[in-house]
Amino acid sequence: MKHKDTQLDPNKLRSYIDLVGYKESPILKELRDETSGLGDISIMQIGAAQGALIKMICTLGGFTKCIEIGVFTGYSSICIAEGMAKNGKLFALDKSKEFTHIAEKYWDRLKLNDKIELLLGNAKDTLDNFISSNLENTFDFVFIDADKSNYLDYYEKSLKLIRSGGIIIIDNTIWKGKVLDENDNSSSTKSIKLLNNFIAKDERVDHCLISIYDGMTLCIKK
Ligand SMILES: C[S@@+](CC[C@H](N)C(=O)[O-])C[C@H]1O[C@@H](n2cnc3c(N)ncnc32)[C@H](O)[C@@H]1O
């Protein structure tokens, strides 16, 4: 396969994209700053360009029924909810009261409370509840961004829940480049490699892994 090599300085490229690549609202900027104050874990938050892309996809799809697995302080949930149709509903799944307390504060300020329902608990259980409540094939969109070791399970459950033509987006599929390291056998890396290889052969979806931030895979259910 031919590759077009672009020798770009990644830091310069990142600065350029941050300058002209998207518009970040003052409230999202404030949320990013508050999240930075949490220290190293703030790295869990999606990048602003990713948020802009996710919002755009939700707008283009006119989505009305969405799931987010992994809310943290709420950045991506705001992007999804702002992108969805006016009557849209986002079920936001997380196990942390502490992080989602920050998210709720911003949803409140943006008057997104009617659009976002927080479901606290183990995401696997919440997804199983959706499945056992006959909600298979009824969702438009799922964003997967929680504990990496459960990624394959989240993917399978999401695939059951979305309708044909629905979209699953999975974050961190490049995993800081660790997916390229054959000797990295940590459980998170193994899990992401497993999922990437699985999706590559999964005939139930069309997909594309894009190298934005830490990598993001877009899947459309056939
Ligand atoms: C990478 S962060 C999500 C970042 C978020 N999407 C954003 O844009 O800021 C992962 C989140 O998944 C949550 N999480 C981890 N394991 C979970 C589980 N088993 N069930 C539910 N939530 C979980 C964590 O509490 C954390 O808030």
The ligand as an SDF file (V2000), in Angstrom:
LIG
                    3D

 27 29  0  0  0  0  0  0  0  0999 V2000
  -12.1130    9.1840   29.5230 C   0  0  0  0  0  0  0  0  0  0  0  0
  -13.2880    9.6680   30.7170 S   0  0  0  0  0  0  0  0  0  0  0  0
  -14.5860   10.3090   29.7340 C   0  0  0  0  0  0  0  0  0  0  0  0
  -14.2570   11.6630   29.1260 C   0  0  0  0  0  0  0  0  0  0  0  0
  -15.4510   12.3920   28.5670 C   0  0  0  0  0  0  0  0  0  0  0  0
  -16.0160   11.6980   27.4410 N   0  0  0  0  0  0  0  0  0  0  0  0
  -15.0910   13.8230   28.2100 C   0  0  0  0  0  0  0  0  0  0  0  0
  -15.1740   14.2320   27.0620 O   0  0  0  0  0  0  0  0  0  0  0  0
  -14.6870   14.5720   29.0980 O   0  0  0  0  0  0  0  0  0  0  0  0
  -13.8650    8.1220   31.2890 C   0  0  0  0  0  0  0  0  0  0  0  0
  -15.0460    8.1490   32.2460 C   0  0  0  0  0  0  0  0  0  0  0  0
  -15.5380    6.8100   32.3190 O   0  0  0  0  0  0  0  0  0  0  0  0
  -16.0040    6.5680   33.6260 C   0  0  0  0  0  0  0  0  0  0  0  0
  -15.9860    5.1130   33.8280 N   0  0  0  0  0  0  0  0  0  0  0  0
  -14.9170    4.2830   33.9300 C   0  0  0  0  0  0  0  0  0  0  0  0
  -15.3050    3.0120   34.1020 N   0  0  0  0  0  0  0  0  0  0  0  0
  -16.6650    3.0140   34.1100 C   0  0  0  0  0  0  0  0  0  0  0  0
  -17.6710    2.0210   34.2730 C   0  0  0  0  0  0  0  0  0  0  0  0
  -17.3400    0.7330   34.4150 N   0  0  0  0  0  0  0  0  0  0  0  0
  -18.9630    2.3900   34.2340 N   0  0  0  0  0  0  0  0  0  0  0  0
  -19.3070    3.6860   34.0780 C   0  0  0  0  0  0  0  0  0  0  0  0
  -18.4060    4.6810   33.9270 N   0  0  0  0  0  0  0  0  0  0  0  0
  -17.1110    4.3630   33.9550 C   0  0  0  0  0  0  0  0  0  0  0  0
  -15.0540    7.3400   34.5360 C   0  0  0  0  0  0  0  0  0  0  0  0
  -15.6820    7.6440   35.7600 O   0  0  0  0  0  0  0  0  0  0  0  0
  -14.7240    8.5680   33.6680 C   0  0  0  0  0  0  0  0  0  0  0  0
  -15.5430    9.6540   34.0390 O   0  0  0  0  0  0  0  0  0  0  0  0
  1  2  1  0
  2  3  1  0
  2 10  1  0
  3  4  1  0
  4  5  1  0
  5  6  1  0
  5  7  1  0
  7  8  2  0
  7  9  1  0
 10 11  1  0
 11 12  1  0
 11 26  1  0
 12 13  1  0
 13 14  1  0
 13 24  1  0
 14 15  1  0
 14 23  1  0
 15 16  2  0
 16 17  1  0
 17 18  1  0
 17 23  2  0
 18 19  1  0
 18 20  2  0
 20 21  1  0
 21 22  2  0
 22 23  1  0
 24 25  1  0
 24 26  1  0
 26 27  1  0
M  CHG  2   2   1   9  -1
M  END
$$$$
